[in-house]
Amino acid sequence: MEFLADMIVPFLGEMLVEAVFWLLAEWGLHSLAEPFRRPRNPVRSTIGLALWGAAAGALSLWIFPHSALHDPLYRRINLLLTPAAVAGLVTLVGRIRRGKGQAPVSLDRFGYAFVFAFAFAMALVRFVWAA
């Protein structure tokens, strides 16, 4: 049982760090949503989100310089698991916003959240540089 707790708690810690940064970014972009409502070039949007994700990853390293995961295998698993979980959270937030009649921005869709965008870029920066 202790082994299970030692494995799950660090994953949840890494997910929490990314989820907080993602929700802050999502909240900030919704406050500036009008420019994001018109159609954008998906390639440029993805590159922009990846850059913002890398910046958030660097900022998270300044605040949390050590990874909660020390085993290299767990860190590799986390590299895919955490962005997928955060992307699922973002998708859920988008559905809630649509249910309330609010127009979602492009960040509320799964593809923008995971495929080489914010969550993955942040996880990659933490994977490479977190101690």
N, CA and C atoms as a LAMMPS dump frame, in Angstrom:
ITEM: TIMESTEP
0
ITEM: NUMBER OF ATOMS
393
ITEM: BOX BOUNDS ff ff ff
-5.0000000000000000e+02 5.0000000000000000e+02
-5.0000000000000000e+02 5.0000000000000000e+02
-5.0000000000000000e+02 5.0000000000000000e+02
ITEM: ATOMS id mol type element x y z
1 1 1 N 0.822 -1.191 0
2 1 2 C 0 0 0
3 1 3 C 0.863 1.249 0
4 2 1 N 1.965 1.199 0.773
5 2 2 C 2.857 2.352 0.823
6 2 3 C 3.506 2.606 -0.537
7 3 1 N 3.834 1.517 -1.246
8 3 2 C 4.409 1.645 -2.587
9 3 3 C 3.444 2.37 -3.522
10 4 1 N 2.163 2.016 -3.433
11 4 2 C 1.149 2.643 -4.269
12 4 3 C 1.04 4.128 -3.961
13 5 1 N 1.046 4.483 -2.691
14 5 2 C 0.986 5.893 -2.305
15 5 3 C 2.236 6.629 -2.771
16 6 1 N 3.404 5.986 -2.656
17 6 2 C 4.645 6.611 -3.106
18 6 3 C 4.662 6.831 -4.609
19 7 1 N 3.9 6.051 -5.346
20 7 2 C 3.854 6.189 -6.79
21 7 3 C 2.784 7.196 -7.218
22 8 1 N 1.627 7.19 -6.597
23 8 2 C 0.508 8.022 -7.029
24 8 3 C 0.653 9.48 -6.584
25 9 1 N 1.097 9.72 -5.368
26 9 2 C 1.182 11.085 -4.838
27 9 3 C 2.095 11.98 -5.689
28 10 1 N 3.29 11.529 -6.094
29 10 2 C 4.108 12.39 -6.95
30 10 3 C 3.45 12.7 -8.3
31 11 1 N 2.764 11.711 -8.899
32 11 2 C 2.059 11.978 -10.152
33 11 3 C 1.004 13.058 -9.944
34 12 1 N 0.265 12.939 -8.854
35 12 2 C -0.772 13.933 -8.576
36 12 3 C -0.16 15.311 -8.334
37 13 1 N 1.003 15.348 -7.694
38 13 2 C 1.686 16.624 -7.477
39 13 3 C 2.075 17.283 -8.793
40 14 1 N 2.655 16.513 -9.706
41 14 2 C 3.034 17.061 -11.015
42 14 3 C 1.795 17.51 -11.789
43 15 1 N 0.722 16.718 -11.716
44 15 2 C -0.515 17.097 -12.404
45 15 3 C -1.092 18.372 -11.822
46 16 1 N -1.023 18.52 -10.512
47 16 2 C -1.549 19.714 -9.87
48 16 3 C -0.794 20.962 -10.316
49 17 1 N 0.533 20.872 -10.385
50 17 2 C 1.334 22.02 -10.841
51 17 3 C 0.904 22.43 -12.249
52 18 1 N 0.806 21.461 -13.159
53 18 2 C 0.422 21.793 -14.535
54 18 3 C -1.015 22.274 -14.615
55 19 1 N -1.906 21.662 -13.862
56 19 2 C -3.31 22.07 -13.91
57 19 3 C -3.485 23.494 -13.415
58 20 1 N -2.78 23.871 -12.364
59 20 2 C -2.887 25.241 -11.85
60 20 3 C -2.383 26.234 -12.896
61 21 1 N -1.235 25.952 -13.5
62 21 2 C -0.709 26.861 -14.531
63 21 3 C -1.652 26.922 -15.731
64 22 1 N -2.2 25.763 -16.118
65 22 2 C -3.108 25.749 -17.261
66 22 3 C -4.374 26.539 -16.957
67 23 1 N -4.944 26.344 -15.783
68 23 2 C -6.173 27.062 -15.445
69 23 3 C -5.929 28.562 -15.36
70 24 1 N -4.768 28.968 -14.859
71 24 2 C -4.438 30.396 -14.851
72 24 3 C -4.328 30.946 -16.267
73 25 1 N -3.688 30.186 -17.157
74 25 2 C -3.577 30.62 -18.553
75 25 3 C -4.948 30.659 -19.212
76 26 1 N -5.768 29.649 -18.957
77 26 2 C -7.099 29.585 -19.547
78 26 3 C -7.959 30.736 -19.041
79 27 1 N -7.873 31.025 -17.757
80 27 2 C -8.623 32.141 -17.178
81 27 3 C -8.16 33.463 -17.788
82 28 1 N -6.855 33.628 -17.92
83 28 2 C -6.324 34.857 -18.501
84 28 3 C -6.733 35.031 -19.953
85 29 1 N -6.732 33.949 -20.724
86 29 2 C -7.122 34.063 -22.124
87 29 3 C -8.62 34.29 -22.275
88 30 1 N -9.42 33.757 -21.377
89 30 2 C -10.852 34.036 -21.445
90 30 3 C -11.134 35.495 -21.119
91 31 1 N -10.298 36.091 -20.278
92 31 2 C -10.507 37.505 -19.976
93 31 3 C -10.12 38.381 -21.174
94 32 1 N -9.312 37.852 -22.06
95 32 2 C -8.922 38.557 -23.285
96 32 3 C -9.489 37.851 -24.512
97 33 1 N -10.648 37.23 -24.375
98 33 2 C -11.154 36.267 -25.362
99 33 3 C -11.527 36.864 -26.711
100 34 1 N -11.922 38.08 -26.783
101 34 2 C -12.437 38.619 -28.047
102 34 3 C -11.478 38.418 -29.217
103 35 1 N -10.192 38.693 -29.075
104 35 2 C -9.295 38.443 -30.211
105 35 3 C -9.186 36.97 -30.58
106 36 1 N -9.507 36.06 -29.649
107 36 2 C -9.363 34.637 -29.896
108 36 3 C -10.629 34.002 -30.458
109 37 1 N -11.706 34.748 -30.585
110 37 2 C -12.958 34.183 -31.079
111 37 3 C -12.945 34.022 -32.6
112 38 1 N -12.218 34.854 -33.272
113 38 2 C -12.165 34.721 -34.731
114 38 3 C -11.224 33.574 -35.105
115 39 1 N -11.435 32.987 -36.261
116 39 2 C -10.603 31.842 -36.666
117 39 3 C -9.125 32.21 -36.747
118 40 1 N -8.3 31.315 -36.255
119 40 2 C -6.847 31.498 -36.262
120 40 3 C -6.194 30.392 -37.071
121 41 1 N -4.99 30.65 -37.493
122 41 2 C -4.187 29.644 -38.162
123 41 3 C -3.796 28.597 -37.12
124 42 1 N -4.231 27.342 -37.286
125 42 2 C -3.959 26.332 -36.247
126 42 3 C -2.474 26.058 -36.033
127 43 1 N -1.665 26.159 -37.069
128 43 2 C -0.23 25.903 -36.911
129 43 3 C 0.395 26.991 -36.047
130 44 1 N 0.091 28.24 -36.362
131 44 2 C 0.629 29.347 -35.557
132 44 3 C 0.099 29.298 -34.13
133 45 1 N -1.175 28.948 -33.968
134 45 2 C -1.745 28.852 -32.617
135 45 3 C -1.046 27.765 -31.814
136 46 1 N -0.785 26.627 -32.439
137 46 2 C -0.125 25.526 -31.741
138 46 3 C 1.296 25.911 -31.35
139 47 1 N 2.012 26.559 -32.25
140 47 2 C 3.374 27.009 -31.949
141 47 3 C 3.347 28.034 -30.821
142 48 1 N 2.415 28.955 -30.872
143 48 2 C 2.288 29.96 -29.816
144 48 3 C 1.978 29.326 -28.469
145 49 1 N 1.066 28.362 -28.462
146 49 2 C 0.732 27.686 -27.207
147 49 3 C 1.912 26.877 -26.685
148 50 1 N 2.687 26.276 -27.585
149 50 2 C 3.866 25.531 -27.147
150 50 3 C 4.885 26.476 -26.503
151 51 1 N 5.048 27.655 -27.06
152 51 2 C 5.968 28.632 -26.475
153 51 3 C 5.477 29.104 -25.112
154 52 1 N 4.167 29.36 -24.992
155 52 2 C 3.598 29.745 -23.695
156 52 3 C 3.763 28.603 -22.699
157 53 1 N 3.574 27.368 -23.138
158 53 2 C 3.755 26.21 -22.264
159 53 3 C 5.187 26.072 -21.787
160 54 1 N 6.138 26.301 -22.695
161 54 2 C 7.551 26.24 -22.306
162 54 3 C 7.872 27.337 -21.291
163 55 1 N 7.309 28.517 -21.498
164 55 2 C 7.518 29.613 -20.541
165 55 3 C 6.899 29.271 -19.183
166 56 1 N 5.711 28.671 -19.197
167 56 2 C 5.078 28.261 -17.938
168 56 3 C 5.902 27.172 -17.259
169 57 1 N 6.472 26.264 -18.051
170 57 2 C 7.342 25.236 -17.488
171 57 3 C 8.571 25.84 -16.825
172 58 1 N 9.166 26.844 -17.476
173 58 2 C 10.327 27.523 -16.893
174 58 3 C 9.935 28.236 -15.596
175 59 1 N 8.787 28.896 -15.597
176 59 2 C 8.309 29.574 -14.394
177 59 3 C 8.035 28.565 -13.286
178 60 1 N 7.451 27.429 -13.641
179 60 2 C 7.176 26.409 -12.624
180 60 3 C 8.475 25.851 -12.036
181 61 1 N 9.545 25.8 -12.841
182 61 2 C 10.839 25.347 -12.323
183 61 3 C 11.416 26.345 -11.322
184 62 1 N 11.132 27.61 -11.541
185 62 2 C 11.598 28.633 -10.612
186 62 3 C 10.873 28.486 -9.273
187 63 1 N 9.567 28.155 -9.33
188 63 2 C 8.772 28.009 -8.115
189 63 3 C 8.977 26.625 -7.487
190 64 1 N 8.952 25.564 -8.315
191 64 2 C 9.124 24.178 -7.867
192 64 3 C 10.306 23.565 -8.617
193 65 1 N 11.547 23.808 -8.174
194 65 2 C 12.708 23.358 -8.952
195 65 3 C 12.912 21.849 -8.971
196 66 1 N 12.296 21.122 -8.053
197 66 2 C 12.493 19.681 -7.987
198 66 3 C 11.227 18.963 -8.421
199 67 1 N 11.399 17.926 -9.196
200 67 2 C 10.27 17.101 -9.616
201 67 3 C 9.839 16.212 -8.451
202 68 1 N 8.548 15.992 -8.355
203 68 2 C 8.045 15.077 -7.333
204 68 3 C 8.363 13.632 -7.69
205 69 1 N 8.685 13.4 -8.949
206 69 2 C 9.014 12.058 -9.435
207 69 3 C 10.522 11.936 -9.609
208 70 1 N 11.118 10.929 -8.998
209 70 2 C 12.567 10.763 -9.092
210 70 3 C 12.975 9.595 -9.985
211 71 1 N 12.123 8.623 -10.132
212 71 2 C 12.403 7.466 -10.974
213 71 3 C 12.287 7.873 -12.449
214 72 1 N 13.308 7.627 -13.261
215 72 2 C 13.261 8.02 -14.681
216 72 3 C 12.074 7.423 -15.443
217 73 1 N 11.697 6.194 -15.118
218 73 2 C 10.551 5.58 -15.793
219 73 3 C 9.267 6.344 -15.475
220 74 1 N 9.068 6.693 -14.221
221 74 2 C 7.876 7.456 -13.823
222 74 3 C 7.862 8.839 -14.469
223 75 1 N 9.04 9.439 -14.606
224 75 2 C 9.103 10.763 -15.244
225 75 3 C 8.707 10.669 -16.722
226 76 1 N 9.111 9.58 -17.404
227 76 2 C 8.712 9.394 -18.804
228 76 3 C 7.215 9.156 -18.92
229 77 1 N 6.687 8.343 -18.025
230 77 2 C 5.238 8.098 -18.028
231 77 3 C 4.498 9.411 -17.777
232 78 1 N 5.005 10.196 -16.833
233 78 2 C 4.396 11.479 -16.506
234 78 3 C 4.414 12.438 -17.697
235 79 1 N 5.408 12.331 -18.538
236 79 2 C 5.518 13.199 -19.705
237 79 3 C 4.301 13.061 -20.62
238 80 1 N 3.682 11.911 -20.664
239 80 2 C 2.474 11.704 -21.471
240 80 3 C 1.196 11.742 -20.625
241 81 1 N 1.274 11.206 -19.423
242 81 2 C 0.078 11.099 -18.586
243 81 3 C -0.433 12.469 -18.124
244 82 1 N 0.439 13.307 -17.617
245 82 2 C 0.012 14.596 -17.085
246 82 3 C -0.581 15.502 -18.157
247 83 1 N 0.054 15.682 -19.322
248 83 2 C -0.593 16.523 -20.34
249 83 3 C -1.951 15.975 -20.783
250 84 1 N -2.077 14.656 -20.86
251 84 2 C -3.374 14.082 -21.241
252 84 3 C -4.43 14.37 -20.179
253 85 1 N -4.039 14.273 -18.903
254 85 2 C -4.984 14.566 -17.818
255 85 3 C -5.373 16.041 -17.813
256 86 1 N -4.388 16.926 -18.011
257 86 2 C -4.677 18.364 -18.06
258 86 3 C -5.539 18.686 -19.276
259 87 1 N -5.267 18.043 -20.402
260 87 2 C -6.093 18.259 -21.597
261 87 3 C -7.528 17.811 -21.35
262 88 1 N -7.693 16.705 -20.645
263 88 2 C -9.044 16.268 -20.285
264 88 3 C -9.734 17.269 -19.391
265 89 1 N -8.996 17.849 -18.451
266 89 2 C -9.546 18.887 -17.578
267 89 3 C -9.97 20.104 -18.386
268 90 1 N -9.128 20.502 -19.333
269 90 2 C -9.448 21.654 -20.174
270 90 3 C -10.689 21.379 -21.021
271 91 1 N -10.802 20.163 -21.541
272 91 2 C -11.98 19.783 -22.311
273 91 3 C -13.227 19.889 -21.437
274 92 1 N -13.12 19.443 -20.197
275 92 2 C -14.239 19.531 -19.258
276 92 3 C -14.614 20.988 -18.982
277 93 1 N -13.615 21.842 -18.796
278 93 2 C -13.883 23.267 -18.579
279 93 3 C -14.591 23.86 -19.79
280 94 1 N -14.166 23.475 -20.992
281 94 2 C -14.819 23.949 -22.215
282 94 3 C -16.273 23.518 -22.286
283 95 1 N -16.553 22.28 -21.904
284 95 2 C -17.941 21.796 -21.908
285 95 3 C -18.78 22.552 -20.893
286 96 1 N -18.21 22.81 -19.734
287 96 2 C -18.937 23.57 -18.714
288 96 3 C -19.238 24.977 -19.218
289 97 1 N -18.241 25.602 -19.862
290 97 2 C -18.454 26.954 -20.408
291 97 3 C -19.542 26.942 -21.486
292 98 1 N -19.509 25.954 -22.373
293 98 2 C -20.545 25.872 -23.41
294 98 3 C -21.916 25.627 -22.78
295 99 1 N -21.956 24.814 -21.723
296 99 2 C -23.208 24.553 -21.025
297 99 3 C -23.787 25.795 -20.378
298 100 1 N -22.928 26.726 -20.002
299 100 2 C -23.373 27.989 -19.406
300 100 3 C -23.648 29.045 -20.459
301 101 1 N -23.5 28.675 -21.729
302 101 2 C -23.768 29.619 -22.804
303 101 3 C -22.6 30.52 -23.155
304 102 1 N -21.435 30.27 -22.598
305 102 2 C -20.25 31.059 -22.909
306 102 3 C -19.575 30.477 -24.138
307 103 1 N -19.069 31.336 -24.97
308 103 2 C -18.364 30.875 -26.169
309 103 3 C -16.956 30.431 -25.776
310 104 1 N -16.571 29.189 -26.078
311 104 2 C -15.224 28.72 -25.735
312 104 3 C -14.183 29.296 -26.687
313 105 1 N -12.976 29.445 -26.19
314 105 2 C -11.866 29.826 -27.062
315 105 3 C -11.211 28.536 -27.54
316 106 1 N -10.263 28.651 -28.464
317 106 2 C -9.647 27.455 -29.045
318 106 3 C -8.936 26.598 -28.001
319 107 1 N -8.549 27.19 -26.872
320 107 2 C -7.86 26.428 -25.834
321 107 3 C -8.766 25.425 -25.149
322 108 1 N -10.055 25.539 -25.318
323 108 2 C -10.987 24.629 -24.66
324 108 3 C -11.146 23.318 -25.411
325 109 1 N -10.375 23.097 -26.427
326 109 2 C -10.453 21.853 -27.186
327 109 3 C -9.238 20.978 -26.882
328 110 1 N -9.44 19.67 -26.875
329 110 2 C -8.404 18.717 -26.481
330 110 3 C -7.139 18.849 -27.323
331 111 1 N -7.254 18.945 -28.636
332 111 2 C -6.08 18.974 -29.512
333 111 3 C -5.142 20.115 -29.213
334 112 1 N -5.683 21.294 -28.987
335 112 2 C -4.837 22.441 -28.675
336 112 3 C -4.169 22.275 -27.317
337 113 1 N -4.827 21.577 -26.411
338 113 2 C -4.275 21.432 -25.072
339 113 3 C -3.149 20.408 -25.015
340 114 1 N -3.155 19.417 -25.88
341 114 2 C -2.182 18.333 -25.755
342 114 3 C -1.155 18.306 -26.869
343 115 1 N -1.556 18.315 -28.128
344 115 2 C -0.648 18.076 -29.244
345 115 3 C 0.349 19.224 -29.379
346 116 1 N 1.544 19.026 -28.897
347 116 2 C 2.633 19.99 -28.974
348 116 3 C 2.221 21.375 -28.501
349 117 1 N 1.309 21.448 -27.578
350 117 2 C 0.865 22.752 -27.098
351 117 3 C 1.229 22.904 -25.632
352 118 1 N 0.439 23.706 -24.961
353 118 2 C 0.772 24.174 -23.628
354 118 3 C 1.145 23.06 -22.662
355 119 1 N 0.271 22.114 -22.437
356 119 2 C 0.502 21.097 -21.408
357 119 3 C 1.715 20.235 -21.72
358 120 1 N 1.863 19.812 -22.973
359 120 2 C 2.998 18.975 -23.325
360 120 3 C 4.303 19.762 -23.24
361 121 1 N 4.314 20.998 -23.714
362 121 2 C 5.536 21.808 -23.667
363 121 3 C 5.959 22.049 -22.22
364 122 1 N 4.983 22.303 -21.361
365 122 2 C 5.306 22.516 -19.949
366 122 3 C 5.872 21.24 -19.335
367 123 1 N 5.242 20.105 -19.626
368 123 2 C 5.73 18.825 -19.098
369 123 3 C 7.123 18.514 -19.629
370 124 1 N 7.382 18.824 -20.884
371 124 2 C 8.682 18.561 -21.485
372 124 3 C 9.766 19.401 -20.813
373 125 1 N 9.492 20.675 -20.565
374 125 2 C 10.478 21.539 -19.892
375 125 3 C 10.75 20.997 -18.499
376 126 1 N 9.706 20.609 -17.782
377 126 2 C 9.906 20.054 -16.435
378 126 3 C 10.644 18.715 -16.497
379 127 1 N 10.366 17.905 -17.511
380 127 2 C 11.039 16.623 -17.657
381 127 3 C 12.535 16.808 -17.857
382 128 1 N 12.898 17.765 -18.691
383 128 2 C 14.309 17.954 -19.038
384 128 3 C 15.078 18.641 -17.909
385 129 1 N 14.499 19.668 -17.271
386 129 2 C 15.273 20.483 -16.351
387 129 3 C 14.94 20.338 -14.872
388 130 1 N 13.855 19.697 -14.5
389 130 2 C 13.559 19.544 -13.063
390 130 3 C 14.521 18.545 -12.449
391 131 1 N 14.981 18.876 -11.286
392 131 2 C 15.954 18.002 -10.608
393 131 3 C 15.273 16.818 -9.967
